[in-house]
């Protein structure tokens, strides 16, 4: 039997086969941005969200375009993206070369539609062991990383664990990790192989033990890729507000992590109901899939420490 419940539940439990494990890591390197992109923020902890970061980048590109337009005595819309991409102000953004021109085109295409994100307020640090806080008692439904890795294609999905969010989050330390994925091209005998290509991605928030299992399995099953975790990762502190929203604040003072490019193999989700109440929804949904389930809430990410 599959996971009981409607599509919300099924989407909250990722199906990650061995092939999917490799694909999840490769996808981050080759198709980014946007593997489980996340946003969020809060004034109390001075958190910077992906939306805020994207706004600042876009505004800097548009300001550089306007400056170039005045210097060259043309209208802003007449500035060519390929020329703008060479401006010192744009180079300082450290946009990957392969994405530079498309990023400039995206920014200049926004024109007057660019709007500054509204800051979120009222976030404070969560003590997951404090059972008096409603957020720690919300229901969490998840499949352990090891069970996802060992899942056999075509067979029933692993049975998810249902526990309080506080129980789940207090078991491990969550971090965001820098991962280098080196891909080697397999060629025929006698042919010269091109130089290996290394892509750097960021993964998490995830416990180191879970990440090590995923990386080890990927290494066993892929002959053309080498996956290495660099360093001990970036510490994560969780913040919540009165509305029951949760944000994972990444301690990244050097602004190394690109917030819009963080991926994960586990989904940090929860439901704003106590466990026992949530289990009644599961039971009802198992009897009648059309009965519906409450919406899934996602833990978002932000950078701690401001701009």
N, C-alpha and C positions, 0 to 999 in steps of 0.2 A: 504493500500500500504506500502511496506517495504521502507527502505531507498534507495533513488535513487542512482545509481552509480554502479561501479564494485566492485570486492572483496576487493580492497584496502579500499574503504569507509566502507564496511560492517565490515571489521576487525578493523577499527578505532573506531567503535561504539560498545562497549561490550554489550552483551545481558545478563543482570544480574537479574534473577528472585529471588524470596525469597529464594528458595532452592539454587540458585546460590550464593546468598549472604553468606549463611552459608558455602557453599562449598568453596567459595573463601577464607574465613578465615581459614577453616580447612585445605585446601590444603597447605596453607603456613606452617602450623605446621607439617604436615605429609609427604609432598612430596618434601619439599625444599632440596637442593637449586634449584632455578630457576623459581620462579613465576614472570614472567615478569622481568627477570634479565636485568640489564642495565649497560652501561659503558659510559665513557667519561672523559674529563679532560681538564686542561688548566694551563699554566705556570703563567699567570698574577695573578691568584687567588691561586696559589699553590695547585691545586686540585689533589687528589689521586683517581684514577679510580678503578673499580672492577678488571680490567685486571692487573693493577699495584699491587694491593693488593694480587691477586692470584699468580702473579709471585713471589713476595717476600716470600709468604708462601711455594710455591713449591721449591724455591731455598734453603730455610732454611731446608726443609726436605731432599733435595739432599745433602746438605753440611753435615747434621747429618749422613746420610747414608755413605758418604765417610769417615767421621771420624771413624765411627764404623767399617768400612771395614779395615782401617789401624790398628785399635786397636786389632781386632780379626784376622788380617792377612788373610783376604779373599778378593776376588774380590767384587767390589761394588754390582754387580748383584746377588751375593750370600748371601747378607744380607737379612734375612727374614723380611717381613713387620711387623709381630707380634712382633719381637724383636725391630725393629726400632721404633715402636709405643710407646715403653716404655722409650725411650731416653728422658732425661730432656729437650733437645732442642725442641723436638716435643710436650711435655706436655705444654711448655710455649706458644704454639700457641693457646691454649684454644679451640681445636677442640672438638665438642660434642663427648662423648664416643662412642655412637652408630655409628658414622661416621669415627672414628679415623683410623681404619685399612684400610677402603676403600679409604680414602683420601691419606694415605701413599702409597697404591698400585697405585693410580692414578698418584701421583707425581713421584714415582720411575719408572713407566712405560713410562714416557716421555723421560727419558734418555737425549740424546744430542739435542732433538728437542725443548727444552725450549729456548724461545727467550724473551728478555726484551722488553716490549711494548714501542713504540715510544711516547715521550711526545707530547701533542698537545699544540699549541701556539696561542697567540692572543686573549685570552678570557678576557672580562671585564664585569663588573656588568651592568645588564640591568635595565633601568628605564622604566617600562611598560607604564607609562603615557606620555613618550616622543614620540609623533607622528612623529617626524622627523627621527626616527630610523626605517629602513626597517623591522626589526624583529617584531616590535610592530604592524605592519600593515599586517603581514601574516594572512591568513585565518585559523580560528579554527572552527572545527565542533565537537560538543560534545553533549551528552545527560546528563541532570542534574541527580545527584545521586538519588534524590527522584523519578524521572520518571523511572529510571532503577529498583529501588526496587519495584515499583508498577506495573511493567510490568507483564501482564498475559500471561502465556505460551500458544503458539498457536495463539496468536493475533499479529497484526502488531507491529513492534518495535516503540518505542516513536519517535516522530519527533525531529531530532537533531537541536540544535541551531547553526547558522552560524554567527560568529562575528570575529572581529580582535583578534589576540592572545593577544594584549595589553589589550583589553577590558576584555577578560576572566581572565587573570592572575592578573589584578589590582583590581578585585572585592573582593578577599579574600587573607588571609595570608595562605600560604602553609607550611606544616610541615611534618616531618616523625615521626610516632608515634610507641611507644613500646606497644605491645599488648600481654597480657597473656591469653591463651585459656586453660581452665581446662575442661577436658572430664571425665565424670563419666559413668561407665559401668552399664547399666540397667540389673538387674538379676531377676530371678524368685523368688517368695516369699519363704523365708526360706534359700535361698542361700546367701553366704557372698560375698559382692561386693569387688572387688579389690580396692586398693587405687586410688583415682583420679590422673590423669596424667596432668601436666601442661606444655604446650609448649609456648615458647616465640618467637614472630615473630615481624617483623618491617613492617610498612605499610605507603605508601605515595610515593611522596609528595601529600598531600590532605588537603583541608580545614577541620578544626576540626568539623564544623557543618555537613559536608557531612559524615565524619567518624562516628559521633554520630548517624546519621540516620541509617547507615548500621549496626552498632553494636546493636542498639536498635531493629531493625527488626530481626536480627539474634537471639537475646535473646528471642523474642516473639515466634519464631518458633522452637526453639531447646530446648528440655527438658534435654538433656544430656550434653550440653556445657554451660560454663559460660565464657563470653568474657569481659575482663576488659582492659581499656586503662590506661596505667601507666604514670602519670605525664602529663606535658604540651607539650611533644614532642620536637623534635629537629628542630630549625629554619632552613629555607631553603632560600638561595639567588640564584637568577638565573643569569647565565653568558652566553654571546653570543660571536660569532666571526664574521669575515667579510664574511664567507661562509654561514652564516645563520643557524649555528648549535647552539643549546641551551643546557645548562647543568644546572642541579639543584644541587647546592653546599650545602651539609649538614654540619651544624655547630655541630661537634661531636668531641671535643678535646680529650675525653677519649677513642676514637675509639671503642665505644660500638656497633655501628650499623655495622652489617656484610653486606657490600655493595652488595654482590652477592645474598643476601637473602631477599632483599626488594621486597615486593609485593604491588599491588595496585588494587583497584576496579574501578578506573577511569583511562582512558588512556590520558596522556598528549601528545597530538599529534597536528600537524599543517601542513599546506601546504604552500610552498614558493611562494604564489601568493596573490595579494590583494583580498579582499573579493568579490568585484564586478566581477573580472575576474574569480574567483573560482566559483561563482554562475552560470556563463555561462557554465562552465564545467559540473556542476550539472544538469543544464537544458538540455544540449545536451545528457548527459548520461541517463537522465530520458526518453528521446525520443528514444534513441538508446543505450542500455546497452553495446554494443560492441565498442562504441566510445572511451572508456577508460577514466581514471582519472589520475591526477598527483600523484606521489608517496607520501605516508604518511611519515612525519618526526616525530621522537620521541624525547621527551625531556629526556636526559640521566641523570644519577646521579653520583656524586663523593663526596668525603669528603673534606671539606675545612681545610686547615692548614698544609698539608704535612704529612710527616711520623713521 
